[in-house]
């Protein structure tokens, strides 16, 4: 025994807390309801769902003795007083399950209820005794008594129907009575009059129901200022109109812009993040704010507010929703520094503390202090009002820059407050940080999240990550958006892998998740890095970058087909339901996705080698289709429409990256 232990003895138990008073025990539930799912942190946070989704509920429900239990799930939208209910099905070993469909956006609630079903218990024993040849005359009398008592406590039509049932069974022979008692109509009628003895109810658990685009969407990111044919001429909102048709034809439905606000001049960054900018350098759009205005203003070189409104409308005509960056940071010229100096941190010498992420320094950016005395609550309300202001301009989706560096309570309040009046609003968390923090951002309300997908390249890395995203608690709280690149991240895998490498990452992203995104230039296979870094050389963050989107070697057609395949196959419209299958080659990732009703079954094989042909024997998951190992199935290549017949479970593939480094096949029995 150490001295340290002696200095810190365990506290003594308090007799008043260790004893259970009889009065309390008599009020405790007789029926146990445990391990209910889906639940996040005991119900502290809402489970994610989308309109039209079937929410699958499981629970362990049991009681002492051998009585039969009735178990159901009740749910409702909190905007409705009426609760819906559905009976749970017993799976054995105390496990129960059911599913219900949520049909409207907004916060929902559900709970599990259970009680002793006296009539079901009676029927269970009656059936067993009758089958064993045991006399049941007394049991039949008990059954008739139950019906009589149910009628006495009922009213109206139900009472009349129960009296009729009592009259019918009373006039039948013993065998006919047994059959009548055991008929499903009798059980249904008695259930309507059930007293629900020993009724127990779980905690009430929250569900946040969003629109479909929170789960299934394809994002395209561009800098409006680079939509120009002259690197000396700043692009405008009006110029972006020329890109809408091509972006739509590639199959995207979200058009995302980095910050469109005025850019500060103080400490403006030059090309390739140089500390000193030239007179014509546009600066980083993340250095928000100038004498023209701040987060609620538009950079004058992009156009007017009316120009922005016309672009939002034109994008909608092309099936594109405009998403904006919400970056809570300021240039040193932001109006807030003079209007609200108490919202910032100042050094003892009177200078302001700029942003740092050692060893990186962002001299052109300063951060607000959410808990400064002058910032509570005025800063929080101002930021909320900025979001609402852009919502009123037609923006329903926001990509939030580095949300993990801002207080979690702020996000929990802002997101819930905005969505209380605008439930259609979607927030994407751009947070590359620890897993716990990324998950927590999902819990506090973020609809989607950036992911580690960017750095998962090998078969083992991808298999582990895709599996994790399909398991609790991630599946309940975190929707992964598989961005293949960003203005900040030029993935190392793409630096020297050529066109095949870009196709590999596009296939993995589009097939692996219902949400994916790409930054402009990916379709042109742009990959020139800053030497030794995962950053773009001549980064568009610091200069205008006109592009020729018809340049040779582009993968525009392939991206369009991948997005088309996603839209046509419900199994691919979520990251959930992904199952890894056997392909005996460490360079080939092979997985499948199947729709809930089983009608849509997609198999995906991706070679992770952009340079060499790869071969493998692989298994068709016939067992999931209820088929024997020698069954015949039909295959269809969704990239080119080719069809064939597979015979048996074990098959062979060869993937040549110079042709197409992946296969996407629809499997069916006919």
N, C-alpha and C positions, 0 to 999 in steps of 0.2 A: 504494500500500500504506500503510495507516494505522498510526500508532504503536500503536493498540490491538491491531491484528492481530499486530504484531511481538511484543507483550508476551504474546500467547496463541497460540503456534504450535501446529499440529496435532501430536498425539503420533506418534512414530515407530512403524511397524508392528513387531511382534515376530515374528521369523522363525519361532519355534516355533508361533505361532498362525496364521500365514498359509499354512503348508505342510500338506498333507493326507498323513499317513503312509499307505503302501500297506496296512499291516495294518488301518487303519481303513477305507480305501476298500473293501477286500474284504468288509467286514462291513456295508456300507451297503446299503439296499434298492435293488433294481433297478427296482422298480415305484414310481411316484410316485402318492401319494394326496393331493390338494390341495383347498382350498376346500370342505371338507365343511360342509354345513348341515343342520339347525340347530345352531349352536354360538354360545355367548356368550363373548366375550373369550378365545378359544382354549381354552374348556372350563373356565375358572376358576369360572364360575357355571352353574347348571342351567337348561336350557331348560324352559319351562312347558308342561304338558299336563294333560288331565283324563282320568278313567276313560272308556274306550271310544273315545278319540280316535285317529285314524290319524295317526301321525307320519311326515311326508314327509321323506325323506333324499335329498339330492343331493350329488354329489361329482365331481371331475375325477380320473380314474384313467387312467394311460397308462404305457407302457414303450417301450424302444428296439425297433427291428425291427418285424416284422409278425405276431408271435405273437398268438393270441387270448387274451384275459384272462377269467378268471372272477372276478366281484366279488360280494360279499355283505355284508349288514349283520347283525351279531350284537347281540342286546340281552337284557337280563334285569332283573328287580327285584333290588336288592341283598340282599333277604331270601331270595332263591332262588339255589341254586348253579347250576342249569341255565340255559344260554344258549339262546335261540331264534335262528333265522337265516332270512333270506329273500334270494333272489338279487336283485341289482340289474339293471335293464334298461339297455342301452346306447342312448343317444339320438343318438349321433353327435358328432364333434368332441371326443372324450374325455369327454363328459358321461354320467353314470350317475344313475339314480334308482330309488327303491323306496319302499314305505310299510309300516309295521307298526302293529299296534294294541296299545295298553297297556291292561291290564284291571284292574290293582290299584293302590291308592293307595300313595304312598311314593316314595323315591328309586329311580331306574333308571339304567342305563348302556347305552351302545351304542358300537359301533365299526364301521369299514369294513375289510374284508379283501379282498385281491386276490392272485392268483397266475397263473402262466402255465398255461393249459389246453392241455396238449399234444395231447390227443385232439381237442379242438375246432379247434386249429390244423391238425392233420392233415386233418380233415374239410373245413375251409375250402379248403385247397389242393387236395384231392382233387376236390371238387365243381367248382372253377374249371377244373381241367385236363380233367376228364371232359367238361364242357360245351363246351370248346374243341377236343375231339377229340385231345388229347394222350395218348399211351400212358401208362397208369398201372399197369402190372403191378408195377413196383418199389414204387410207393406202396402198393399193396394188400398187398405183403409186409410193408412197414413197419407197416401197420395191424394185420396179424395178429400181428406181433411185440409190438406195444403191448398187445394183448389178452392174449397169453400171459404177458407180464411182469406185467400187472395181476393175473392169476389166481395167479401164483406168490407174490405178496406179500399175497394175501388168504386168508381162512380161511372155513370153514363154508359156508353156503348161498351167500354171495357168490362164493366160489371156484368152486363148482359151476356157477353161472349163467354165469360168465365162460368157463369151459372149454367149456360148451355153445355159447356164442356163437362161440368160436374154431372149434369143430367145424363149426358151421353155415356160417360165412363161407368156410371152407376148401373146402367142397364145392360152392360156387356158381360160376356163370359170372361173368365179369368185370363185366358190367353189373349182375347181381344182387348181387354183392359190394358194388359202389358204393352201391346202394340200401340194403343192409343196414347198411353203415357209417354212412350219413347218416341213418338212422332215429332218431327221438327216443328210442326205448327203448335203443338202443345207447349214446347219449350219456348217458342217465341211469345206466345200469349202470356205465359207465366213470367217471362222476363219483363214484360211491360208493367206487371204488378209487383215486381220484386221489392222487398223491403231493404235490400242491400245490407244485410247484417255485417257488422265488423268492417264497415267501409273504411278503407285506408287510401290516402292520397299522397303521392310524391310531392316534392317541391315543384313549383311552377318554373319551367325553363324557357328562356327567351330564344327566338329565332328571328333573324333579320332577313327579310325577303326583298331582293333587289330585282331589277329588270334583267333580261336575258344577257345583255351585253356585259354585265359584270362577270359572267362565266365564259362567254364565247365572243371573241372579237379579234380582229387583226388590225394592228396599229402600224401606221406609217408616219415617221418623223421627218420633218424638213424645216429648214430655216427659210422663212419667206424672203429674207433679204438676199438669199443666194439664187432666187428664181430670176435670173437675169442672163443676158447673153454677153455682158460686158463686165469684167471684174472691176471696172471703175465706176459702174452704175449700180446703185443700191436697188435691190428688188423691192417690190411693193405687194400689198394685198391684191391689187388688181392683176399683177403678173401671175399670182398663184392660180388664177382661174385657168390658165393654159395648162396647168399640171393636173387638174381634177380628173379629166377623162382617163388619163393613163393610170393614175393611182386607183381609180375605181375599177378599171379593166384588169388591173393586177389582183383585184379581189379584196382590197382593204375597205374597212368600214369606219375606222377612226383615223383622222388626220391630226397629228399632234404637232404643235408649235412650241419651241423653247420660248422663254419670256419675250413678249412683244412690247415691253414698256420702254420708256426713255432710258438711255444708257449714260452713266456718269462719265465725266471727263477726268476727274482727279484720279491719279494713279492708274489710268486706263492701260490695259494690257495691249501689247502689239502682237505682230505675227509670231506664231509658235510660242505664245505665252511670254513674250519678251516684256521686261519690266517697263520699258519706255516705248510708247506708241508714237507712230508717225502722225502727221496732221490728218491723213486720210484714213487711218485705221479705224474700223467701226467699233472696236472694243467688244468685250464679252457681254452678251445679253443678260448674263447673271449678275452684272454690276448694275442693279436696278435703281433708277431714279436720277433725275436732273432737275434743272429749273423748269423743265416742261411738265414735271409731275412725277408720280410714283407708281405704285402697283395698280392703281385704277386708271392710269393714263396709257396712251398708245404712242410709241415712238413715231415722231412726225414723218420720218423718211419712209415708214411703211405705209402711211396713208392716214385717212381720217377715220373716225368712229363709224361713219356711214359706210366707208369702204369696207371696214371689218364686217359690218352687218350684212352687206351684200355678199361678201365671201362666205359667211356662215350659211346664208340662204342658198347660194350656188352650190356649196359643198353638199348640203342636204339634198338638193336636186340630183346629185350624183351618188346618193346613198352613203355619203360621208358625214360623220359627226366630228366637228372641230373640238379638239381637246387642247387645253392651255396648261402651261407650266405655272405652278404656284410655288414660287421660291421666296421664302421669308428671309430675305437678306437685302441689304441696301448698299448702293454706292456711297461714297463719302459726299456726294452732291444731292442725296435724297432729301426732299423737303422735310421729312420727319426729323432730321438732325437739328434743324432750327425750330421747327414747330413743337417737337416733343423730345427735347434732349434727355429727359428723364427716362426714356425708353432704352437708352444705350449705356454701355460701360465706358467710362472715361478714365484715362490714366492720370496719375498725380500731376503730370506736367501739362494737363489740359488737352492732350491729344486723345484721339479715340482709338480703342483697341480693335484692330482689324482681324479678319478671320484667318485662322491657321489650322492646318492638319499636318503637323510636323512629319517630314521636313518641308511640306508644301506650304507656301505663304500666298494669301490672297489679299494683297494690299488694296485692291480695288473694291473690296467687299467688307462691310461691317455687319455684325449681327445684333439683333435686338435682345434685350434681357426681359424675359417673360415674367420674372418675379421681382423686377424693380418696383419700388414703392409707387412710382408714378405710372407704371404699366398695368396695374391691376385696378379695375378691369378694362381700362380704356384701350390698351393695345389689343387685348383679346377680342373685344367687340369690333374694333377697327378691322382686324384681319377677317373676322366673320363677315362683316359687311362688304369687304372687298370680294369675297367669294360670291356672296349673294348678288352683288352688282354684276359680275360676269355671267352668273346664271340667268339674270334678266336679259343679258345680251344674247342668249341662246346657247351658252356653253354649259353642257351637262356633265362633262368629264374633266377631271383635273389630275395631272401628274404632279406629285408633290416632291420637291427637291429635298433630299436629306432629311426626311421627317424624324429619323432616329436621333437627331441632334436638337430636337425641340421637345418640350415636356409632353409626356403621354397624357396627363389630365387635360391639357389643352386640346389635343386631338380628339379625345373621347367626347369632350364637350362640343367642339366645333362641328365635328361630323354629325353627331346626333342632332344638334341644333339646326344645321342646314337641311338634313334629310327629314326633319320633322315637317317642314313646309315644302320641301322638294325631294321626295323619296327617290326620284329618278337620278339624282346626282351620284356619280361614281368617283371614287378617289383611288388613285394608284400610288403606292408607296415606292419611291426610288430610294431603297435603303439596302446598301451592301454592308451588312454588319453582322453581329453575332446571331445565331439561330434563335435564341430566346427573344431578343429584341425584335427580330423580323416577325416572329409569331405573335408577339404582343401587339405589334402595330395592326395585324389582322384582327386581333381580338377587340381592340378599341374602336374598330369601325372601318378600316381600310378595305375596300372592295377587292383590290388586286395588289400584287407585290412583285417587284423585281426579285431576281432569284440568283442562286449559285450556278444555274445552268450554264452561264457564260464560261465558267471554268471547269465544267465537267466534260471531259473528252474521251476517256477510256471506257471500255465496256463495264468494268467494275465500278467506276465512278458514276456513270450514268445509271446503271442498274440500281445501285444503292440509293441514289437521289430520287429516282422515279418511284421506287418502292416507298421511301420515306414520305413523299408527298401524298401517297395514297393511304397512309396509316394515321391513326389518331395520335396526337391531337391536330396534326397538320391538316388533315382532310376536312375538319370541321371549321377551321379558323383562317385558312390561308389559301388564296387562289393564285397560283404562280403564273406570271406573265413572262414567257420565254423570249426575251429580247436577244436577238443574235448579235447585235452591236449597238453602241450608243456613241454620241459625240465624244464622250469621255473614255470609252473602252473600245479599243481596237484589238480584239482577242488574239492572243498569240497563235492559236491554231490556224488562223487565217493568213498569217504573215507570208507563209511560203507554200500554202497548200493549193493555190490556184483555184480555177473554176470549180473543180470537184469538191474542194474543201468548203466552198460557200454553199454548194448544193447539199452537202452532208449536214451542215448546221441548219439549213433551211428545212430539210426533211425532219430532223430531230425536233426542231421547235414546233413546226406546224402539226406534226403527228403526236408529239408528246404532251401538248397542253391545248386546252380550248382557247387559251390566250397566248398570242405571240406578237412580237413587234420587230421592226427593223428601221434603222436609221438610213436616210437617203444616201445612196452610194453603194450600199450593200449589193443592190441588183447589178451594179457595174463591177463588182468584185474588187472594190477599192481596198487596199490593205497596206499601203506604204506606211511604216511606223517611224516614230522617233526612235533612233537606234537604241536598242536595249530596253525599250519600254512598250507597254500595251497602250500606246497613245498614237493618234493619227499625226503624221507629218503634215505640216501646213493645215492645222486643225481649223475647221470651219467655225469653231467657237471664237476665233480671233480675226477672221478675214472672210470676205465674200468668196464663194466657191461655185462659179457656174459649171454646169455639167452638160455633157452630150449624152442624153439617155437613149440614144440609138447606137452607141458605140459597140463595136464588135466584141463578142465574147460575153455579152450581158446574159443574165439568167431570168429576164423578165417573163418569158413564156413559161418557164418552169415554176416560178413563184405564182403566176396566175393559175396554173393547173393545180398546184398544191392547195391554194385557197379555195378553188372550185371543189376539190375533193372534200375539203372540210365542210363546206356548206351542204354538200349532197349526202353526207354520211353522219347521222346523229351520234354514232359512237365516238366520233372524233371531236365533238363539241364540248369536251370537258377533259381535264387531266385525270379524272377519277375513272376507275374501272380498268386501268392499264395492268396487264398481266405479262410478265416476262416468260418466254418459252425457250426451249432448248434449241440452240444452233451451235454445233460443235466447232466453233472458231472464235477465238478471243478478239478478233477484229470485226466481228459482225454482231450488232445488237439486234435482237429479234423479239418483238413483242406484239400483243394484240389488244384490241379494244372491241367491246361488244355492247350494243344498246341494251337497255334494261329488259326489253321484251324479247331479246335474242334475234331479232329479225335482221339486224345490221351487224356484221362481224368483219372487222378489218384487221389484217395482218401486215406488219411493217418490218422490213429487214433493211438495216442501214450498215453499209461498210464504213468503218471508222478510219480506213486507210485511203487517203486521197491519191495515192501513187500506184498501188499494185492491185491486180485482180485478187479477189478473195473467194474461196469456195467453202461450202459447209453442207453436211447433212443436217436436216432440221426436222422437227416434229410438227405435224398439223394437230391442233388441239381438238381432236375428234371427241375426246371424252367430255368436253364441255358442251358438245352438241348432242350428247347421248348416243354416239355412234361407235360401232366396234372398230378395232384397229385396222381392219381390212376394208373399211367403207370407201365408197366412191363419193367425191365431192367436186364441186365446180369452183374454178378460180378465175378471177378477172383482174388484169393489170389496170389499175385506175389511172395510170399516167398515159397509156396509149390505147386502152380499150380491148387489148388482146384477151381471148378467153381460152380455157383449156379444162381438161378433166384431170383431177388428182386421183390416184389409186393408192389407198393405204395411208398409214400414219407417217412413215418416214420418207422424206423427200430430199432432193438435192438442189442447191442453188450455186450459181456463180455470178459474182457482181464485178463488173469492170468499170472503174471510176471514170475512164475516158468516154464511156457511153452514158451511164447513169449510175451513181453510187448508191442507189437504194431501190427497193421494190415496195410497192404498196398494193396489196391484193385484197379483194373482197372474196370471202369464201362463203359458199352456200351449198345446200343439198340439192338444189335444182336450178 
